[in-house]
Structures are given as structure tokens and as C-alpha cells.
Amino acid sequence: MKPVVPLLLGAGLFLFGLALAANYRGLAHRVVNIYLNPAFFDPYHLRRLKRRGVDHPGMVFLANTEHQQRHVRILGGVQTALGLLIISAVAVSVIRA
């Protein structure tokens, strides 16, 4: 397998995780407001949850925004570490070959 593809994927994961962890241009805030806000969910899934009598745990969304941003930033740090791990593994495999 060519080492370029995993290297680029690791670099992309590293850069995206770094942007989340550093909250570059409010990226963590944007991710929380757009992707984790249940108001933007697919109406089909919201109807299915309502039919089953399940209240979506995120419906108290505005009360937990800071807490969710902190978790997104922590996960960004984890993504950064995983990206570095992939990059280093590819570099070691190229050097050994």
C-alpha cells in the first residue's frame, strides 16, 4: 500500500483535531451549534423519538452549550494525538521498508 494516503489522512485528522482543540475561529462553537443541536436533526428521527415517548437528552441544549464545547475541544485533542500516532506509524513503516 502506498504510504501517501495514510499519511494524508493522519495529517488531515491531526489538523482538524488541532483546529477543534484550539477553537480556531470558533470551530468548536460552530460544531456544537450546528452538528450537536437537536433542532437541526432530521425530522424523521425526531418523530420516531417522540412516538416512542423518548425525550431527546439534548433538548435542554442551551443550558449545556459550554459543557459540550469543552467536550468537543477535548475530543479535538484526542483526534490530534491519534493523527500524530498515524503519521508516526507511517513514517516508521516507510523508514523500515
C-alpha positions as CSV (number, residue, x, y, z in Angstrom):
1,M,0.0,0.0,0.0
2,K,1.3,3.5,-0.8
3,P,2.2,5.4,2.3
4,V,0.9,8.7,0.9
5,V,-2.8,8.0,1.6
6,P,-2.5,7.1,5.3
7,L,0.0,10.0,5.7
8,L,-2.5,12.5,4.3
9,L,-5.4,11.0,6.4
10,G,-3.3,11.3,9.5
11,A,-2.3,14.8,8.7
12,G,-5.9,15.8,8.0
13,L,-7.1,14.2,11.3
14,F,-4.3,16.0,13.1
15,L,-5.1,19.4,11.6
16,F,-8.8,19.1,12.2
17,G,-8.3,17.9,15.8
18,L,-5.9,20.8,16.3
19,A,-8.4,23.3,15.0
20,L,-11.1,21.8,17.3
21,A,-8.8,21.8,20.4
22,A,-7.6,25.3,19.8
23,N,-11.1,26.5,18.9
24,Y,-9.7,28.1,15.8
25,R,-12.2,30.8,14.6
26,G,-14.9,29.4,16.9
27,L,-14.9,26.0,15.2
28,A,-15.8,24.2,18.5
29,H,-18.7,26.6,19.0
30,R,-19.9,26.1,15.4
31,V,-19.7,22.3,15.7
32,V,-21.7,22.3,18.9
33,N,-24.3,24.7,17.5
34,I,-24.8,23.0,14.1
35,Y,-24.0,19.3,14.5
36,L,-25.0,18.7,18.1
37,N,-28.1,20.9,18.2
38,P,-31.2,18.6,18.2
39,A,-33.2,21.4,16.4
40,F,-31.2,20.6,13.3
41,F,-31.9,16.8,13.5
42,D,-33.7,15.0,10.7
43,P,-37.5,15.4,11.4
44,Y,-37.9,11.7,10.8
45,H,-35.7,10.9,13.8
46,L,-37.4,13.4,16.0
47,R,-40.8,12.0,15.1
48,R,-39.6,8.5,15.8
49,L,-38.2,9.5,19.2
50,K,-41.5,11.3,20.0
51,R,-43.6,8.2,19.0
52,R,-41.5,6.1,21.4
53,G,-42.0,8.5,24.2
54,V,-38.3,9.3,24.4
55,D,-37.3,12.9,25.1
56,H,-34.1,13.7,23.4
57,P,-31.5,14.3,26.0
58,G,-30.2,17.3,24.1
59,M,-33.4,19.3,24.1
60,V,-32.1,21.3,27.0
61,F,-29.4,22.4,24.6
62,L,-28.8,25.9,25.5
63,A,-28.1,25.0,29.2
64,N,-25.3,22.7,28.2
65,T,-23.5,24.6,25.5
66,E,-20.4,25.4,27.4
67,H,-20.1,21.9,28.7
68,Q,-20.5,20.5,25.2
69,Q,-17.9,22.9,23.8
70,R,-15.4,21.7,26.4
71,H,-16.0,18.1,25.4
72,V,-15.7,18.9,21.7
73,R,-12.3,20.6,22.4
74,I,-11.2,17.6,24.5
75,L,-12.1,15.2,21.6
76,G,-10.2,17.6,19.3
77,G,-7.1,16.9,21.4
78,V,-7.7,13.2,21.2
79,Q,-8.0,13.5,17.4
80,T,-4.8,15.4,17.3
81,A,-3.0,12.7,19.3
82,L,-4.5,10.0,17.0
83,G,-3.4,11.9,13.9
84,L,0.2,12.2,15.2
85,L,0.1,8.5,16.0
86,I,-0.9,7.6,12.4
87,I,1.7,10.0,11.0
88,S,4.5,8.5,13.1
89,A,3.4,4.9,12.3
90,V,3.5,5.6,8.6
91,A,6.9,7.3,8.9
92,V,8.3,4.4,10.8
93,S,6.9,1.9,8.3
94,V,8.5,3.9,5.4
95,I,11.8,4.1,7.2
96,R,11.9,0.4,7.9
97,A,11.0,-0.5,4.3
